[in-house]
Amino acid sequence: MGGPSKLVGQWKILQHVLTDLVPPIERSYTCGLFRSLLHGSDDDKFLTIMRRYRAICERCLGTLIDVPLEGFNSSIPKIIGNAIMGYMFAHRKRR
C-alpha cells in the first residue's frame, strides 16, 4: 500500500476478517461522503468513520433487519456500505 495514508488498505483487511463488525470503505465513496469530517491521523479517521457508520446503523436498524443477507448484501455493515456507494454515485451523476 503506497501513499501517505494506509487507512483504506488496512480497513479492507479488517472488513474481510470481521465482516459482521467492520463496514467496507473505499476512497471514492465512503471517504468522499465523510471527507469534511476526516482530520488527523488514520486512527482518528478510522474512529470518525466508525462513529458515523454506527449512527447510520442505529438510525436504520429496524429497516436493515428486513434486508435479506445474500449477494452483495452479505452483512448489515455491507448493506450500509452499498447504500453509501449508491447515494454517492447518484449524487455525482446529478452534477
NORNORDA-V433472 format. One record per run of one state. SS is the DSSP state (~ for helix, > for strand, _ for the rest). FROM is the first residue (numbers start at 0). TO is the last residue. If there is no record, write none. Layout:
BEGIN
ss: (SS,SS)
from: (FROM,FROM)
to: (TO,TO)
END
This chain:
BEGIN
ss: (_,~,_,~,_,~,_,>,_,>,_,~,_)
from: (0,6,17,29,37,41,64,69,70,72,73,75,94)
to: (5,16,28,36,40,63,68,69,71,72,74,93,94)
END
